[in-house]
Amino acid sequence: MAVKAELKNKTEDQLADRLLELKKEQFNLRFQRASGQLENTARVRQVRREIATIKTMLGARKRTAAAA
């Protein structure tokens, strides 16, 4: 839950930057898993969920901006 509260205070540009960072991390984690070097398997799930949270927030902000 701390992640969501932290993300709510960020601007759309900051969220987009964080999304890009997470996608890069997700790629690296997939690569590590494929090569058998992944140590923290739970991080894959954390990254995936944070990406989904950011995408949801960005979508909601776009909908509210379009409605206004």
Order of alpha helices (4+ residues) and beta strands (2+ residues): alpha-alpha-alpha
